[in-house]
Amino acid sequence: MTLATTSNHSPLIIDVAGTELSDADRHRVTNPLVGGVIHFARNWRDRAQMAALNAELKALRPDLLICVDHEGGRVQRFRTDGFTRLPSMRALGELWMRDAMRATQAATATGQVLAAELRACGIDFSFAPVLDLDYGGSSVIGDRSFHRDPRVVALLAKSVMHGMLQMGMRHCGKHFPGHGFVTADSHVDIPVDRRSLKAILADDARPYDWLAGTLTAVMPAHVIYPKVDKRPAGFSSRWLKEILRSRLSFDGAIFSDDLSMEAGRYIDGELLSYADAALAALDAGCDLAMLCNQSIGDGRPLDELLDRFAVAAKAGRWQADAKSEMRRRALLPETPSTDWNAMVESEGYKGARQVLAKARLASPAGD
């Protein structure tokens, strides 16, 4: 098999069905259009199994980006066999209101523990932290948000990001330009935020402005902002190219959110196929298009995505982008991961765990 090169571009992020790779999984991840795999709780049994799964993925594709949604709080995929129960981001925001400097220290420690434990199991990248503001009405965001104040969000997020980087992991701010104001859940609905561009840039999008030179990746929201564009942000060249890239000067990787979500394929009044949605996201300015939870069962949606994407490429509907491929590869760790026992004994990890224990923000390692 020939590995994808920067001239080929591997723009698709997919999932695998279980705790071990099937022949179908192996076939898909060796497709040069696939640039990454995202894991879920169903892919986890214990540390040894997860490490073996990721080792096999890397043996098949050394350049594959292995990802997970592992933020802390209620969005933490791995919770047992030694993994620390990390605090929600709201808990860090609440600590900020009592002791701002202690909160930044705890946020850095959260990022360190999060990244160290994942990397010790062969995970390259986590879609964290959330930069959405906490307006109090969004059930899907809720305690995943640090705070209502964008200044607090930006500073605590920067601390989490710094901790992750210290342990060799890049980070992803989400959900640009902001998902916290709307109450609808984009997993099952199509949220609409009717505020003006000026209002959004002055509030929800401020963390992206302040952190544009620090963030390594951004994920846009499956939210429509009709006063800016009729399309959801993840399919809007105005949001991604004009505002995020040009106005805010962000030059890292842009991931689509999950294209299997209800709002993830509903564009211009039409429900698109997965392939057409992926093409639309990339055309709008995403570097990587993600389709989750479609390997379960016969996996036909993933196979159709890969087949139709290849046909579209041959027909000229999509062209490889060397710069996008460079951004994807820039998210891969630069140093080898440390095995679990060595990680647990490292001074940086032990110090971070102590900080969280002292702040009473993390539960002991899971059984």
KOLKOLLUM-161277 format. One record per residue (C-alpha): x, y, z; residue in three letters. Coordinates in steps of 0.5 Angstrom, whole numbers, plus 500, padded with zeros to 3 digits. Layout:
BEGIN
XYZAla ...
END
This chain:
BEGIN
500500500Met 502507498Thr 501512504Leu 498519503Ala 502524501Thr 501532502Thr 500532494Ser 494526495Asn 491529501His 487525506Ser 481529508Pro 476524511Leu 475522519Ile 472516520Ile 470511525Asp 471503527Val 466499529Ala 469496536Gly 474494540Thr 478490535Glu 479492527Leu 475488522Ser 477486515Asp 472492513Ala 476497518Asp 482495515Arg 480496508His 477503510Arg 483506514Val 488504508Thr 484508503Asn 488514502Pro 482519502Leu 482517510Val 486521514Gly 484520521Gly 480515526Val 475518531Ile 474513537His 468512542Phe 466509548Ala 464503544Arg 471502542Asn 474502549Trp 475496554Arg 481497557Asp 488500556Arg 491494554Ala 486493548Gln 486501546Met 493501546Ala 493494541Ala 488497537Leu 491504536Asn 498500535Ala 495496529Glu 492502526Leu 499506526Lys 502499523Ala 497500517Leu 497507517Arg 503511520Pro 500518518Asp 493516521Leu 491521526Leu 487518532Ile 482522535Cys 477522540Val 472527544Asp 475527551His 474534554Glu 472532561Gly 466532565Gly 460528561Arg 464528555Val 470523557Gln 470517553Arg 475513557Phe 473513565Arg 476506567Thr 482502568Asp 486508571Gly 483514567Phe 482520571Thr 475523572Arg 477530569Leu 472536571Pro 467539567Ser 470546564Met 464549568Arg 468547574Ala 474550572Leu 470557571Gly 467556578Glu 474556581Leu 476562577Trp 470566581Met 473564587Arg 481564585Asp 483566578Ala 490564579Met 488557582Arg 483556576Ala 489557571Thr 493552574Gln 488547575Ala 486548567Ala 493547565Thr 493541570Ala 487538566Thr 490539560Gly 496535562Gln 492529565Val 488529559Leu 493529554Ala 498524558Ala 493519559Glu 490519552Leu 497519549Arg 499513553Ala 494509550Cys 496511543Gly 491517542Ile 494523538Asp 489528538Phe 483530542Ser 477535540Phe 478540546Ala 477545549Pro 470547548Val 470555547Leu 462556547Asp 459561552Leu 455559558Asp 448562557Tyr 445557561Gly 440555556Gly 443550552Ser 443543554Ser 448540549Val 453545551Ile 451546559Gly 457545563Asp 462543557Arg 463551557Ser 468554562Phe 464561563His 459566560Arg 465571560Asp 469570553Pro 475573557Arg 474567562Val 473562557Val 479564553Ala 484564559Leu 482558562Leu 482555555Ala 489557553Lys 491554560Ser 488547558Val 491548551Met 498549554His 497543558Gly 496539552Met 501541548Leu 506540554Gln 504533554Met 505533546Gly 498533544Met 495539539Arg 488541541His 481544537Cys 477549539Gly 469548538Lys 464550536His 466556532Phe 463562532Pro 459559538Gly 454554540His 452556547Gly 447562545Phe 442557542Val 438552545Thr 437547540Ala 441541540Asp 445540533Ser 445532534His 438532533Val 435539530Asp 438545526Ile 439551531Pro 438558528Val 442564532Asp 439570529Arg 444575532Arg 448580528Ser 455578525Leu 457584530Lys 454581536Ala 457575535Ile 464577533Leu 463582540Ala 462576544Asp 461569542Asp 467569537Ala 472573541Arg 476567544Pro 477565537Tyr 480572535Asp 484572542Trp 487565541Leu 487565533Ala 495564533Gly 495559539Thr 489554537Leu 492548532Thr 485546530Ala 478549530Val 471545529Met 465550526Pro 458549529Ala 452546526His 448552527Val 445557522Ile 446564523Tyr 442567518Pro 444574518Lys 451572516Val 449566511Asp 444562510Lys 448555511Arg 451552517Pro 457555519Ala 461549517Gly 458549510Phe 459557510Ser 465560506Ser 463566509Arg 464564516Trp 470559514Leu 474563509Lys 472570510Glu 471571517Ile 476565521Leu 481565516Arg 482572513Ser 479577519Arg 481573525Leu 488570521Ser 487563523Phe 491558520Asp 490551523Gly 486546521Ala 479546520Ile 475540522Phe 467539520Ser 463537526Asp 460530525Asp 456530518Leu 451524521Ser 448529525Met 441532523Glu 444539522Ala 450536519Gly 447535512Arg 441540511Tyr 444545507Ile 440550503Asp 433546504Gly 436540502Glu 438533506Leu 445532502Leu 448525502Ser 454524506Tyr 459524500Ala 455531498Asp 456534505Ala 463532506Ala 464535499Leu 460541501Ala 464542508Ala 471542504Leu 469547499Asp 467552504Ala 474551507Gly 474545512Cys 481541511Asp 477535514Leu 470532514Ala 468527519Met 463522519Leu 462518525Cys 458512528Asn 457509521Gln 462503521Ser 456500526Ile 453494522Gly 454493515Asp 458500514Gly 455501508Arg 455509509Pro 462509510Leu 463505504Asp 459509500Glu 462515502Leu 469513500Leu 466510493Asp 462517492Arg 468521494Phe 473518489Ala 468518483Val 467526485Ala 475527485Ala 475524478Lys 470528476Ala 473534478Gly 468536484Arg 474536489Trp 481537488Gln 487535493Ala 489541497Asp 497540499Ala 496546505Lys 490542508Ser 494536508Glu 500539511Met 495542517Arg 492535518Arg 499532519Arg 501538523Ala 496535528Leu 500529529Leu 505528535Pro 512530534Glu 515525540Thr 513518541Pro 508516546Ser 510514553Thr 507507556Asp 502508561Trp 507506567Asn 512511565Ala 507516564Met 504515571Val 511516574Glu 513522571Ser 514528575Glu 509532570Gly 504528571Tyr 504526578Lys 504534579Gly 498535575Ala 494530579Arg 496533585Gln 494540583Val 487537581Leu 487533587Ala 488539592Lys 483543588Ala 478537589Arg 476538581Leu 478530579Ala 476524582Ser 481518583Pro 483514577Ala 477509575Gly 477502577Asp 
END
